[in-house]
Structure formats: structure tokens, C-alpha cells
Amino acid sequence: MSTPLTLTPLRRYMRHGTLTQLAAFEAVVRLGSARRAAQALCVAPPTISGHLKKLADSLGVRLFELRGKRLVPTAAALALLQATDEVSLALARCEDALGAYRDGGADSPRRAAHCR
């Protein structure tokens, strides 16, 4: 039996829209700067900075070091990046599993409504 998310240490990930923060984080790691990440995600650079600050505060770790104009991920950030990849894969599997229900599969509530 699984433990409800509200009763686990996972609550820290539920407080501040963490998926958006993780997307910003991943973009900064991949692109090396908040400005480039902001361009890729079609948001303003201060939005990316805010997401990174909230994420680091929620996790209680430093995610980047500033070297010149480049944000360099810390060891904690690299560990988080691996976890972020796993979360993305899990969400993709979830989308695949739920797709059949959206497309009117046999057990779909939409399909059942059409049968009445």
C-alpha cells in the first residue's frame, strides 16, 4: 500500500509548483544561463531566477555556482538533474497510460457516456 503524498517528505515538492521549477532548472543546466533558459521557455529571465531560488530553498541545497556569466551546476544539481529525468520519464509513462482513456478506450468514462 502506498503512502499518501500529503503524509510523506514529498510535500516539499508539492508546495511551489515544482514541475515548473524543474523545467526551468533543467533548461538552465542544459543551456548554461538563465537568459537562454528564459528564451527557450518563453518567459522573462527574472521568472527563471525566481523558479531556481524557490526550488533551491524548497530543497535546502545550493544548485548553481556563478562562474563568469555562466551558471555551473553543483553536485547536488547534477543529482537533481538525474531525478528530474526520472520524473519526466514517469510523467511520459503516465501520459501514455492515460491516453487510451482520453481517446475513448473501452474503460473510458467518455466511452461509457456515449453508450448510454
C-alpha positions as CSV (number, residue, x, y, z in Angstrom):
1,M,0.0,0.0,0.0
2,S,1.4,3.4,-0.9
3,T,1.7,6.3,1.5
4,P,-0.3,9.4,0.5
5,L,1.8,12.3,-0.8
6,T,0.4,14.6,1.9
7,L,1.9,12.4,4.6
8,T,5.4,12.0,3.2
9,P,8.5,14.1,2.9
10,L,7.4,14.6,-0.7
11,R,5.3,17.5,0.5
12,R,8.2,19.8,-0.1
13,Y,7.8,19.2,-3.9
14,M,4.1,20.0,-3.8
15,R,4.3,23.5,-2.3
16,H,5.5,25.7,-5.0
17,G,4.6,24.3,-8.4
18,T,7.8,22.2,-8.6
19,L,7.3,20.9,-12.1
20,T,7.6,24.4,-13.5
21,Q,10.7,24.9,-11.3
22,L,12.2,21.7,-12.5
23,A,11.6,22.7,-16.1
24,A,13.4,25.9,-15.5
25,F,16.2,24.1,-13.7
26,E,16.7,21.6,-16.5
27,A,16.8,24.3,-19.1
28,V,19.4,26.3,-17.1
29,V,21.6,23.2,-16.7
30,R,21.2,22.3,-20.4
31,L,21.8,25.9,-21.7
32,G,24.1,27.3,-19.1
33,S,22.3,30.6,-18.4
34,A,19.0,31.9,-17.1
35,R,18.7,34.2,-20.1
36,R,19.0,31.4,-22.6
37,A,16.7,29.2,-20.5
38,A,14.1,32.0,-20.4
39,Q,14.3,32.4,-24.2
40,A,13.8,28.6,-24.6
41,L,10.8,28.6,-22.2
42,C,9.3,31.9,-23.5
43,V,9.5,33.6,-20.1
44,A,11.4,36.5,-18.7
45,P,14.8,35.9,-17.1
46,P,13.6,37.0,-13.6
47,T,11.0,34.3,-13.8
48,I,13.7,31.7,-14.3
49,S,15.7,33.2,-11.4
50,G,12.7,33.1,-9.2
51,H,12.0,29.4,-10.0
52,L,15.6,28.5,-9.3
53,K,15.6,30.3,-5.9
54,K,12.3,28.7,-4.8
55,L,13.5,25.3,-5.9
56,A,16.8,25.7,-4.0
57,D,15.0,27.0,-0.9
58,S,12.5,24.1,-1.0
59,L,15.2,21.5,-1.3
60,G,17.6,23.2,1.1
61,V,20.6,22.9,-1.3
62,R,22.7,25.2,-3.5
63,L,22.0,24.3,-7.1
64,F,24.4,26.6,-9.1
65,E,27.7,28.4,-8.8
66,L,28.3,31.6,-10.8
67,R,31.5,31.4,-12.9
68,G,31.8,34.5,-15.0
69,K,28.4,34.8,-16.7
70,R,27.8,31.0,-16.7
71,L,25.7,29.1,-14.1
72,V,27.6,25.9,-13.3
73,P,25.6,23.1,-11.6
74,T,26.7,21.9,-8.2
75,A,27.0,18.2,-7.3
76,A,23.5,18.5,-5.8
77,A,22.2,19.9,-9.0
78,L,23.6,17.0,-11.0
79,A,21.8,14.6,-8.6
80,L,18.6,16.6,-9.0
81,L,19.0,16.5,-12.8
82,Q,19.1,12.7,-12.8
83,A,15.9,12.7,-10.6
84,T,14.3,15.3,-12.9
85,D,15.0,12.9,-15.9
86,E,13.3,10.1,-14.0
87,V,10.3,12.3,-13.1
88,S,10.0,13.2,-16.8
89,L,10.0,9.6,-17.8
90,A,7.4,8.7,-15.2
91,L,5.1,11.5,-16.4
92,A,5.6,10.4,-20.0
93,R,4.6,6.8,-19.0
94,C,1.6,8.3,-17.2
95,E,0.5,10.2,-20.3
96,D,0.8,7.1,-22.4
97,A,-1.3,5.1,-19.9
98,L,-4.0,7.7,-19.7
99,G,-4.0,8.4,-23.4
100,A,-6.3,5.4,-24.1
101,Y,-8.8,6.8,-21.7
102,R,-8.7,10.2,-23.4
103,D,-9.1,8.5,-26.8
104,G,-12.4,6.8,-25.8
105,G,-11.0,3.4,-24.9
106,A,-13.3,0.7,-23.6
107,D,-13.0,1.7,-19.9
108,S,-13.1,5.4,-20.7
109,P,-15.7,7.5,-18.9
110,R,-16.1,9.3,-22.2
111,R,-16.9,6.0,-24.0
112,A,-19.2,4.9,-21.2
113,A,-21.2,8.2,-21.6
114,H,-21.6,7.5,-25.3
115,C,-23.0,4.1,-24.6
116,R,-26.0,5.4,-22.6
